[in-house]
Amino acid sequence: MLFYQLTKHKPYLDKAERIAKAGREYFFKNGRLPNGEYWFNAVMLRGYEELYKVDKNPSWIDFYVQDADAIWNTERAADNLLGPKSTKRLIDRAAMIEIYARLQQLKAMH
């Protein structure tokens, strides 16, 4: 997306869309992103967010919303810490805060 944003050369946008589609197909399985890999998912969301800002295709964001909702509903402990493991890591909490904040900002853009 950076190349497209700098040049407005459509082949860069086309390539970004192909990469985004392949990434979604590869990583989003059974309605979920890689379980317990919140930091990776947060970093990946940054790219999908940049693509969405340009082409406004909600499919780049919808699967993230689905995963974030599933995490909140199935991986939240009694103390509201998130994660499938018994030990909750700060990096995972920070990543989920970033994901929820980015998704909220994108929702406000609609």
N, CA and C atoms as an extended XYZ file, in Angstrom:
330
Properties=species:S:1:pos:R:3:atomname:S:1:resname:S:1:resid:I:1 pbc="F F F"
N         0.814       -1.188        0.000 N   MET     1
C         0.000        0.000        0.000 CA  MET     1
C         0.859        1.254        0.000 C   MET     1
N         2.009        1.191        0.623 N   LEU     2
C         2.874        2.366        0.659 CA  LEU     2
C         3.272        2.793       -0.758 C   LEU     2
N         3.638        1.817       -1.606 N   PHE     3
C         3.996        2.156       -2.983 CA  PHE     3
C         2.811        2.791       -3.710 C   PHE     3
N         1.626        2.239       -3.505 N   TYR     4
C         0.447        2.813       -4.160 CA  TYR     4
C         0.179        4.226       -3.642 C   TYR     4
N         0.261        4.407       -2.344 N   GLN     5
C        -0.007        5.727       -1.771 CA  GLN     5
C         0.985        6.773       -2.285 C   GLN     5
N         2.215        6.354       -2.509 N   LEU     6
C         3.228        7.290       -2.998 CA  LEU     6
C         3.102        7.590       -4.485 C   LEU     6
N         2.726        6.571       -5.283 N   THR     7
C         2.750        6.727       -6.742 CA  THR     7
C         1.375        6.819       -7.391 C   THR     7
N         0.341        6.304       -6.700 N   LYS     8
C        -1.011        6.164       -7.273 CA  LYS     8
C        -1.002        5.276       -8.528 C   LYS     8
N        -0.008        4.420       -8.626 N   HIS     9
C         0.134        3.491       -9.741 CA  HIS     9
C        -0.731        2.263       -9.445 C   HIS     9
N        -1.805        2.057      -10.219 N   LYS    10
C        -2.812        1.031       -9.932 CA  LYS    10
C        -2.251       -0.384       -9.778 C   LYS    10
N        -1.237       -0.791      -10.523 N   PRO    11
C        -0.714       -2.149      -10.290 CA  PRO    11
C        -0.279       -2.403       -8.843 C   PRO    11
N         0.169       -1.377       -8.150 N   TYR    12
C         0.519       -1.562       -6.731 CA  TYR    12
C        -0.720       -1.840       -5.894 C   TYR    12
N        -1.810       -1.157       -6.195 N   LEU    13
C        -3.066       -1.415       -5.490 CA  LEU    13
C        -3.561       -2.819       -5.793 C   LEU    13
N        -3.501       -3.211       -7.053 N   ASP    14
C        -3.929       -4.560       -7.439 CA  ASP    14
C        -3.118       -5.622       -6.702 C   ASP    14
N        -1.826       -5.403       -6.609 N   LYS    15
C        -0.963       -6.367       -5.916 CA  LYS    15
C        -1.289       -6.405       -4.420 C   LYS    15
N        -1.523       -5.250       -3.824 N   ALA    16
C        -1.888       -5.202       -2.400 CA  ALA    16
C        -3.186       -5.967       -2.158 C   ALA    16
N        -4.139       -5.825       -3.050 N   GLU    17
C        -5.414       -6.547       -2.901 CA  GLU    17
C        -5.201       -8.055       -3.039 C   GLU    17
N        -4.352       -8.468       -3.972 N   ARG    18
C        -4.070       -9.906       -4.121 CA  ARG    18
C        -3.386      -10.462       -2.875 C   ARG    18
N        -2.426       -9.719       -2.340 N   ILE    19
C        -1.717      -10.154       -1.133 CA  ILE    19
C        -2.683      -10.214        0.045 C   ILE    19
N        -3.548       -9.216        0.163 N   ALA    20
C        -4.513       -9.189        1.264 CA  ALA    20
C        -5.472      -10.372        1.173 C   ALA    20
N        -5.944      -10.659       -0.019 N   LYS    21
C        -6.849      -11.798       -0.200 CA  LYS    21
C        -6.148      -13.109        0.163 C   LYS    21
N        -4.921      -13.271       -0.307 N   ALA    22
C        -4.164      -14.490       -0.001 CA  ALA    22
C        -3.898      -14.608        1.494 C   ALA    22
N        -3.570      -13.484        2.139 N   GLY    23
C        -3.338      -13.503        3.584 CA  GLY    23
C        -4.578      -13.891        4.356 C   GLY    23
N        -5.709      -13.339        3.956 N   ARG    24
C        -6.970      -13.687        4.632 CA  ARG    24
C        -7.274      -15.166        4.460 C   ARG    24
N        -7.114      -15.669        3.242 N   GLU    25
C        -7.390      -17.089        2.982 CA  GLU    25
C        -6.433      -18.007        3.742 C   GLU    25
N        -5.190      -17.597        3.868 N   TYR    26
C        -4.193      -18.425        4.536 CA  TYR    26
C        -4.340      -18.404        6.057 C   TYR    26
N        -4.557      -17.221        6.625 N   PHE    27
C        -4.551      -17.086        8.084 CA  PHE    27
C        -5.922      -17.213        8.733 C   PHE    27
N        -6.985      -16.903        8.031 N   PHE    28
C        -8.323      -16.910        8.632 CA  PHE    28
C        -8.977      -18.255        8.348 C   PHE    28
N        -8.912      -19.142        9.331 N   LYS    29
C        -9.433      -20.502        9.192 CA  LYS    29
C       -10.500      -20.759       10.251 C   LYS    29
N       -11.594      -21.368        9.823 N   ASN    30
C       -12.686      -21.712       10.741 CA  ASN    30
C       -13.163      -20.502       11.543 C   ASN    30
N       -13.217      -19.350       10.866 N   GLY    31
C       -13.723      -18.149       11.517 CA  GLY    31
C       -12.775      -17.502       12.501 C   GLY    31
N       -11.489      -17.874       12.459 N   ARG    32
C       -10.531      -17.330       13.420 CA  ARG    32
C        -9.182      -17.067       12.761 C   ARG    32
N        -8.507      -16.061       13.295 N   LEU    33
C        -7.110      -15.813       12.959 CA  LEU    33
C        -6.248      -16.701       13.851 C   LEU    33
N        -4.933      -16.767       13.611 N   PRO    34
C        -4.093      -17.643       14.437 CA  PRO    34
C        -4.329      -17.418       15.938 C   PRO    34
N        -4.716      -18.475       16.603 N   ASN    35
C        -5.069      -18.425       18.020 CA  ASN    35
C        -3.848      -18.115       18.876 C   ASN    35
N        -3.993      -17.115       19.716 N   GLY    36
C        -2.921      -16.770       20.638 CA  GLY    36
C        -1.800      -15.979       20.001 C   GLY    36
N        -1.951      -15.586       18.761 N   GLU    37
C        -0.918      -14.815       18.065 CA  GLU    37
C        -1.400      -13.374       17.876 C   GLU    37
N        -1.830      -12.771       18.950 N   TYR    38
C        -2.459      -11.454       18.870 CA  TYR    38
C        -1.523      -10.385       18.311 C   TYR    38
N        -0.254      -10.443       18.667 N   TRP    39
C         0.656       -9.403       18.197 CA  TRP    39
C         0.829       -9.492       16.682 C   TRP    39
N         1.007      -10.689       16.168 N   PHE    40
C         1.088      -10.880       14.721 CA  PHE    40
C        -0.182      -10.345       14.059 C   PHE    40
N        -1.324      -10.676       14.617 N   ASN    41
C        -2.594      -10.245       14.042 CA  ASN    41
C        -2.734       -8.721       14.068 C   ASN    41
N        -2.257       -8.087       15.116 N   ALA    42
C        -2.318       -6.622       15.213 CA  ALA    42
C        -1.460       -5.974       14.135 C   ALA    42
N        -0.270       -6.503       13.928 N   VAL    43
C         0.616       -5.944       12.904 CA  VAL    43
C         0.006       -6.164       11.515 C   VAL    43
N        -0.553       -7.332       11.284 N   MET    44
C        -1.167       -7.614        9.990 CA  MET    44
C        -2.365       -6.689        9.736 C   MET    44
N        -3.110       -6.376       10.791 N   LEU    45
C        -4.261       -5.482       10.648 CA  LEU    45
C        -3.853       -4.123       10.101 C   LEU    45
N        -2.675       -3.655       10.428 N   ARG    46
C        -2.221       -2.342        9.947 CA  ARG    46
C        -2.234       -2.288        8.424 C   ARG    46
N        -1.811       -3.359        7.788 N   GLY    47
C        -1.828       -3.400        6.325 CA  GLY    47
C        -3.236       -3.434        5.779 C   GLY    47
N        -4.099       -4.239        6.389 N   TYR    48
C        -5.489       -4.302        5.939 CA  TYR    48
C        -6.183       -2.952        6.140 C   TYR    48
N        -5.843       -2.277        7.195 N   GLU    49
C        -6.415       -0.958        7.453 CA  GLU    49
C        -6.029        0.027        6.349 C   GLU    49
N        -4.776        0.031        5.941 N   GLU    50
C        -4.335        0.937        4.877 CA  GLU    50
C        -5.041        0.622        3.558 C   GLU    50
N        -5.223       -0.645        3.267 N   LEU    51
C        -5.936       -1.040        2.057 CA  LEU    51
C        -7.399       -0.596        2.137 C   LEU    51
N        -8.020       -0.817        3.272 N   TYR    52
C        -9.416       -0.422        3.450 CA  TYR    52
C        -9.607        1.088        3.275 C   TYR    52
N        -8.684        1.871        3.768 N   LYS    53
C        -8.789        3.325        3.650 CA  LYS    53
C        -8.825        3.773        2.189 C   LYS    53
N        -8.219        2.978        1.316 N   VAL    54
C        -8.175        3.334       -0.102 CA  VAL    54
C        -9.384        2.775       -0.853 C   VAL    54
N        -9.669        1.475       -0.685 N   ASP    55
C       -10.722        0.891       -1.525 CA  ASP    55
C       -12.072        0.699       -0.820 C   ASP    55
N       -12.116        0.958        0.485 N   LYS    56
C       -13.364        0.901        1.263 CA  LYS    56
C       -14.078       -0.452        1.187 C   LYS    56
N       -13.329       -1.514        0.936 N   ASN    57
C       -13.906       -2.852        0.870 CA  ASN    57
C       -13.995       -3.418        2.286 C   ASN    57
N       -15.212       -3.558        2.824 N   PRO    58
C       -15.350       -4.014        4.215 CA  PRO    58
C       -14.850       -5.435        4.467 C   PRO    58
N       -14.683       -6.221        3.404 N   SER    59
C       -14.212       -7.598        3.620 CA  SER    59
C       -12.793       -7.635        4.176 C   SER    59
N       -12.029       -6.544        4.004 N   TRP    60
C       -10.676       -6.502        4.570 CA  TRP    60
C       -10.699       -6.345        6.074 C   TRP    60
N       -11.820       -5.895        6.621 N   ILE    61
C       -11.915       -5.623        8.054 CA  ILE    61
C       -12.883       -6.580        8.751 C   ILE    61
N       -13.898       -7.033        8.042 N   ASP    62
C       -14.950       -7.849        8.662 CA  ASP    62
C       -14.415       -9.096        9.353 C   ASP    62
N       -13.427       -9.757        8.764 N   PHE    63
C       -12.924      -10.975        9.398 CA  PHE    63
C       -12.159      -10.653       10.681 C   PHE    63
N       -11.583       -9.475       10.761 N   TYR    64
C       -10.940       -9.042       12.007 CA  TYR    64
C       -11.980       -8.794       13.092 C   TYR    64
N       -13.088       -8.198       12.717 N   VAL    65
C       -14.168       -7.965       13.680 CA  VAL    65
C       -14.673       -9.304       14.208 C   VAL    65
N       -14.867      -10.254       13.307 N   GLN    66
C       -15.330      -11.583       13.707 CA  GLN    66
C       -14.354      -12.224       14.694 C   GLN    66
N       -13.064      -12.146       14.405 N   ASP    67
C       -12.067      -12.729       15.292 CA  ASP    67
C       -12.019      -12.003       16.636 C   ASP    67
N       -12.059      -10.671       16.614 N   ALA    68
C       -12.010       -9.892       17.862 CA  ALA    68
C       -13.213      -10.201       18.740 C   ALA    68
N       -14.383      -10.342       18.127 N   ASP    69
C       -15.581      -10.702       18.896 CA  ASP    69
C       -15.432      -12.101       19.495 C   ASP    69
N       -14.892      -13.033       18.716 N   ALA    70
C       -14.704      -14.398       19.220 CA  ALA    70
C       -13.711      -14.418       20.377 C   ALA    70
N       -12.659      -13.631       20.291 N   ILE    71
C       -11.693      -13.563       21.385 CA  ILE    71
C       -12.370      -13.050       22.647 C   ILE    71
N       -13.124      -11.965       22.511 N   TRP    72
C       -13.804      -11.388       23.672 CA  TRP    72
C       -14.792      -12.382       24.287 C   TRP    72
N       -15.475      -13.126       23.446 N   ASN    73
C       -16.518      -14.037       23.924 CA  ASN    73
C       -16.006      -15.385       24.395 C   ASN    73
N       -14.833      -15.814       23.923 N   THR    74
C       -14.392      -17.174       24.270 CA  THR    74
C       -13.035      -17.240       24.964 C   THR    74
N       -12.243      -16.165       24.909 N   GLU    75
C       -10.899      -16.219       25.479 CA  GLU    75
C       -10.701      -15.206       26.596 C   GLU    75
N       -11.781      -14.714       27.131 N   ARG    76
C       -11.688      -13.698       28.191 CA  ARG    76
C       -11.834      -14.389       29.537 C   ARG    76
N       -10.865      -14.165       30.401 N   ALA    77
C       -10.885      -14.741       31.749 CA  ALA    77
C       -11.801      -13.905       32.651 C   ALA    77
N       -12.035      -14.379       33.839 N   ALA    78
C       -12.910      -13.688       34.794 CA  ALA    78
C       -12.402      -12.285       35.118 C   ALA    78
N       -11.100      -12.081       35.053 N   ASP    79
C       -10.520      -10.759       35.327 CA  ASP    79
C       -10.429       -9.885       34.072 C   ASP    79
N       -11.091      -10.327       32.981 N   ASN    80
C       -11.144       -9.642       31.686 CA  ASN    80
C        -9.817       -9.631       30.928 C   ASN    80
N        -8.837      -10.411       31.366 N   LEU    81
C        -7.616      -10.563       30.586 CA  LEU    81
C        -7.899      -11.552       29.461 C   LEU    81
N        -7.274      -11.309       28.312 N   LEU    82
C        -7.555      -12.116       27.129 CA  LEU    82
C        -6.428      -13.083       26.835 C   LEU    82
N        -6.790      -14.212       26.269 N   GLY    83
C        -5.802      -15.179       25.811 CA  GLY    83
C        -6.190      -16.588       26.166 C   GLY    83
N        -5.827      -17.523       25.302 N   PRO    84
C        -6.187      -18.915       25.545 CA  PRO    84
C        -5.305      -19.607       26.584 C   PRO    84
N        -4.166      -19.023       26.900 N   LYS    85
C        -3.243      -19.642       27.851 CA  LYS    85
C        -3.539      -19.169       29.268 C   LYS    85
N        -3.142      -19.958       30.238 N   SER    86
C        -3.396      -19.578       31.635 CA  SER    86
C        -2.553      -18.370       32.039 C   SER    86
N        -1.354      -18.248       31.467 N   THR    87
C        -0.507      -17.078       31.725 CA  THR    87
C        -0.835      -16.017       30.686 C   THR    87
N        -1.218      -14.843       31.135 N   LYS    88
C        -1.581      -13.747       30.239 CA  LYS    88
C        -0.373      -12.824       30.086 C   LYS    88
N         0.041      -12.608       28.834 N   ARG    89
C         1.223      -11.803       28.564 CA  ARG    89
C         0.843      -10.358       28.241 C   ARG    89
N         1.679       -9.440       28.655 N   LEU    90
C         1.452       -8.024       28.402 CA  LEU    90
C         1.407       -7.734       26.905 C   LEU    90
N         2.266       -8.372       26.119 N   ILE    91
C         2.288       -8.126       24.684 CA  ILE    91
C         0.961       -8.504       24.045 C   ILE    91
N         0.331       -9.574       24.528 N   ASP    92
C        -0.972       -9.967       23.999 CA  ASP    92
C        -2.038       -8.937       24.362 C   ASP    92
N        -1.999       -8.465       25.573 N   ARG    93
C        -2.983       -7.452       26.000 CA  ARG    93
C        -2.814       -6.176       25.190 C   ARG    93
N        -1.574       -5.746       24.984 N   ALA    94
C        -1.317       -4.541       24.195 CA  ALA    94
C        -1.790       -4.732       22.753 C   ALA    94
N        -1.549       -5.906       22.202 N   ALA    95
C        -1.973       -6.180       20.829 CA  ALA    95
C        -3.490       -6.127       20.700 C   ALA    95
N        -4.196       -6.700       21.655 N   MET    96
C        -5.656       -6.680       21.575 CA  MET    96
C        -6.205       -5.269       21.777 C   MET    96
N        -5.562       -4.484       22.616 N   ILE    97
C        -5.980       -3.085       22.761 CA  ILE    97
C        -5.816       -2.379       21.418 C   ILE    97
N        -4.688       -2.613       20.750 N   GLU    98
C        -4.469       -2.000       19.442 CA  GLU    98
C        -5.523       -2.462       18.437 C   GLU    98
N        -5.798       -3.749       18.395 N   ILE    99
C        -6.796       -4.277       17.450 CA  ILE    99
C        -8.159       -3.656       17.707 C   ILE    99
N        -8.607       -3.673       18.958 N   TYR   100
C        -9.926       -3.102       19.263 CA  TYR   100
C        -9.976       -1.605       18.950 C   TYR   100
N        -8.896       -0.878       19.222 N   ALA   101
C        -8.866        0.564       18.940 CA  ALA   101
C        -8.913        0.816       17.436 C   ALA   101
N        -8.137        0.079       16.668 N   ARG   102
C        -8.144        0.263       15.210 CA  ARG   102
C        -9.504       -0.086       14.624 C   ARG   102
N       -10.100       -1.171       15.090 N   LEU   103
C       -11.414       -1.554       14.579 CA  LEU   103
C       -12.466       -0.496       14.915 C   LEU   103
N       -12.375        0.085       16.095 N   GLN   104
C       -13.311        1.146       16.473 CA  GLN   104
C       -13.136        2.373       15.572 C   GLN   104
N       -11.899        2.737       15.282 N   GLN   105
C       -11.648        3.868       14.381 CA  GLN   105
C       -12.202        3.593       12.988 C   GLN   105
N       -12.027        2.375       12.508 N   LEU   106
C       -12.539        2.031       11.186 CA  LEU   106
C       -14.055        2.031       11.173 C   LEU   106
N       -14.654        1.586       12.241 N   LYS   107
C       -16.108        1.600       12.356 CA  LYS   107
C       -16.616        3.035       12.291 C   LYS   107
N       -15.908        3.958       12.910 N   ALA   108
C       -16.299        5.367       12.901 CA  ALA   108
C       -16.183        5.963       11.506 C   ALA   108
N       -15.342        5.384       10.640 N   MET   109
C       -15.166        5.884        9.279 CA  MET   109
C       -16.355        5.539        8.374 C   MET   109
N       -17.116        4.520        8.730 N   HIS   110
C       -18.240        4.095        7.873 CA  HIS   110
C       -19.230        5.214        7.706 C   HIS   110
